[in-house]
């Protein structure tokens, strides 16, 4: 199966890789698993409905998710919702007035 990212999902993944390597590894595990069996496995896959009908969701952590679609040949990562704020704060320089 071929893997694709939307531009925003790819940008988020690159940010996660540079700010939180452990979370990036978790995302890689989920993506590899989704490529093998997109509708079951790691991250509790759920087929969404309503306005998001046809999109699958897998859990990275409690409030972080990967959203994707797939067909027989391609898995497309549509979005990655990851909480980057804590890591950005840790790496930010301290400002004093």
DALIN-V779753 format. One record per pair of residues at least 4 apart in sequence whose C-alpha atoms are under 7 Angstrom apart, sorted by the first residue. I is the first residue (numbers start at 1). GAP is how many residues later the second one is. D is the distance in whole Angstrom. If there is no record, write none. Layout:
# DALIN-V779753
I;GAP;D
I;GAP;D
This chain:
# DALIN-V779753
1;34;6
1;72;5
1;73;5
1;74;7
2;71;6
2;72;5
2;73;6
3;71;6
3;72;5
3;73;6
4;71;6
4;72;5
4;73;6
5;4;6
5;5;5
5;71;5
5;72;5
5;73;6
6;4;6
6;71;6
6;72;5
7;4;6
8;4;6
8;71;7
9;4;6
9;68;6
9;69;6
9;70;5
9;71;5
10;4;6
11;4;6
12;4;6
12;68;6
13;4;6
14;4;6
15;4;6
16;4;5
16;5;7
16;7;7
16;8;6
17;4;5
17;7;5
19;68;6
20;4;6
20;67;7
21;4;6
22;4;6
23;4;6
24;4;6
25;4;6
26;4;6
26;34;7
27;4;6
27;33;7
28;4;6
29;4;6
30;4;6
30;12;6
30;13;6
31;4;6
32;4;7
33;4;6
33;8;7
33;9;6
34;4;4
35;40;7
37;4;7
39;6;6
40;5;6
41;4;7
43;15;5
43;16;5
43;17;6
44;14;6
44;15;6
45;11;7
45;12;6
45;13;5
46;10;6
46;11;5
46;12;7
47;7;7
47;8;6
47;9;5
47;10;6
48;4;6
48;5;5
48;6;6
48;7;6
48;8;6
48;9;7
49;4;4
49;5;7
54;15;7
55;12;7
55;13;6
55;14;5
56;11;6
56;12;5
56;13;6
57;8;6
57;9;6
57;10;5
57;11;6
58;7;6
58;8;5
58;9;7
59;5;6
59;6;5
59;7;6
60;4;5
60;5;5
60;6;7
64;17;5
64;18;5
64;19;7
65;15;6
65;16;5
65;17;7
66;13;6
66;14;5
66;15;6
67;10;6
67;11;5
67;12;5
67;13;6
68;7;7
68;8;5
68;9;4
68;10;5
68;11;7
69;6;6
69;7;5
69;8;7
70;4;6
70;5;4
70;6;6
71;4;7
84;4;6
85;4;6
86;4;6
87;4;6
88;4;6
